[in-house]
Amino acid sequence: MTTHINHLMKSITAALTALLLVTGVACGPQAESTVTFERRVQALGALGGDPSVPAYGPMVGTDRTAYQSGDAPSISGAGYNPGEPLLVQVKHEGGELEEGVGHEPWIVTADQDGNFSTSWYVNPNDSMEHPFLLSVTSVAGQQADMLFTNAASTTVTLNLYDSGWYASNYSTVHDPWNKNYVVGTAGSYSTTVMRNYFVFDLSRVTGRITGATLRASNPYGSGSSRTYTLYDVVTSVSELMNGSSLGTWADLGTGTAYGSQFVSTPTASTISVNFNSAGVAALRAKTGQLFAVGGDYPNSTNYNFLFGWSSGGYGSTAVQLILQVTYDTTPPVITTPGELFIEATSPAGANVTYTVTAVDDFDGPVPVSCTPASGSVFPLDTANVSCSAQDGSGNTADAQFRVTVQDTTAPVISNLPAGLLVEATSAAGATVSYALPTAEDLVDGSVEVLCTPASGERFAFGDTTVSCTSTDSRGNSATAQFNVSVVDTTPPALSVPANMSLTATSVDGAVASYTASASDSIDGALTPTCTKASSSLFAPGTTTVSCSATDAHGNVGTASFTVSVTFDWSDLLTPVNVDGSSIFKLNSTVPVKFRLTGASANITNAVALLYVAKLSDNVIGTELQAESNVAADSGNTFRHSSGDSVYIFNLSTKDLSTGTWQLRVDLGDGVSHTALISLR
């Protein structure tokens, strides 16, 4: 213990030395004054104390409970050891310290009677409307505290509403008719411990309670020194006043301590207990209701009690609760999001969510009510949102902000045609029809689409960009484009003669004359080119004539026809019958003859060849070149006899065999001339 005290004294001395070096403080202790004990008693009187009777135990008080900025509260204390160093400090009620030197602790010394006096300066720049917590700590570790404020405040004195006691071991735990508030042990009931309770009516209290002192008359106290402590009461007031439970007795002396008073000599006196911060908070919570507090005087023995022992109380003014009340006249501060601009999501407008808060100096965050509420559907327009908030003292704040629901979103164009490839129908291009795109707007729904050039108009050759626009009722426009290509991929159409058949007029054939033409849908009449021109000499046989025409866009049209040139002839002449009835002896010579007729009658130099093939089972065998046994004949070629204008070949049959043979005359015009003969 000695080491602890020495350490604390060193700490106090160091703190005092540091404080003496500080000058020009904004708020803080004033130089220690010579306020007398009588001055201190007057100060305690402002807290509801009785200046005519001495107080016991460490105490601290101020000359007033409320101050204005720039005031210097006078602080007095009593009940300390003579010459004892005391650490004094003023903080905000929540325990926080503002920046600067105004809230540092300072040292005072109790005089020969255990009293002290000092003062403090309320900084104009310090936080207004916030209670201060004044605390005094002795070297022995004893502490006293109280609340005061620099806001508009007053003192409210409440008389007793109800009182009583509960016993731990007694035939009657609690007598509702007995208003005695004895606490401790008394008389022959030395093993029975009484705990008392007090009830006060806070229904007429308005404002914020910032401090409280319980003052109770003690006309019959007796015994040795003890500490009287106030506790919270969980039991309901109705049960407390009318019940008789040992559980209630336990409740009165346990739980959260609201304050205590050391009673050195429990004789007739007035006991004053300053509520600590927990007690003040409990009083605030019960503002407007009945408030109960329990009392305990522990470790008592026979005849160790406070407040007396009788069947009745001492009147409603024997016990009083003195409250320091600060009045809140400042409304909460509402914070809005400012003007909101919200994009419409439907024809009805938009669902708008916003956050509005309100903070009160006393109550902290308080609820805010706004109309229209957050989450409402706001129509397309500008609307005022009105908000209000009320603090616990009834101060009301109002605020407004604007919500503008707007439509700045253009329609969405869809179903746009893909690039169109259209065949030209004339030199001017083509008439093009296409399906109009569609457009949807968040607000207007389906919106008209206009395209240029329009569907059904004539589009020129080449690429044309079609621009489509959709505009909603608020002038928001969307554009989209697609391409139309007018092309010519159709070839010209050719007109050629039908296949032609001509009679050779010479050994070289015949002259063919014909007409071919070409027409294009874009270029009109064209002149075709043919592989063999009209009025050309066509050789015997079949010749294909191919004609083509190319238009201005490179499309090629083609067509063809055939020219067949043949010789007019008489068929085979006797002795060969064309009906196959001719019979010749094997090894004989068969004169095979024919004559050219008609337009071919004057041709004497035609080249005619003879071939033979044996017929077996009605199947023509392999052709053989005919052979002649006449010197005038050459190979298998017919010779022309000018005397009778016939072509003749003397067929030798010596190398042939009996049976049926096919004779075929080839004039080179693609026509097959055949007849059958029999050899025996």
Secondary structure, DSSP 4 states (H G I P E B T S, - for coil): -HHHHHHHHHHHHHHHHHHHT--S-SSEEEPP----HHHHHHHHHHTT--TTS---SSEEEES-SB--TT---EEEEESPPTT-EEEEEEEETTS---SSSTT--EEEE--TTS-EEEEEE--TTSPTT--EEEEEEETTS-EEEEEEBSSSEEEEEEE-SEEEEEESSSS-S--TT-----EEE-TT-TT--EEEEEEEE-TT--SEEEEEEEEEEETT-BSS-EEEEEE---S-HHHHHH---HHHHHHHTSS-EEEEEEESS-SSEEEEEE--HHHHHHHHHTTTSEEEEEEE--S--TTEEES--SSS---TTSEEEEEEEE---PPPEEE---SEEEE--BTTBEE-----EEEETTTEE--EEEESPTTPEEPSEEEEEEEEEE-TT--EEEEEEEEEEE--PPPEEE-PPPPEEEE--BTTBEE---PPPEEEETTTEEE--EEESPTTSEE-SEEEEEEEEEE-TTS-EEEEEEEEEEE--PPPEEE-PPPEEEE-SBTTBEEE----EEEETTTEEE--EESS-TTEEE-SEEEEEEEEEE-TTS-EEEEEEEEEEE--EEEEETTS-TTS-EEE-TT-EEEEEEEE-GGGTT------EEEEEEEETTEE---EE--BSSTT-BTTB-EEETTTTEEEEEEE-TTS-SEEEEEEEE-SSS-EEEEEEEE-
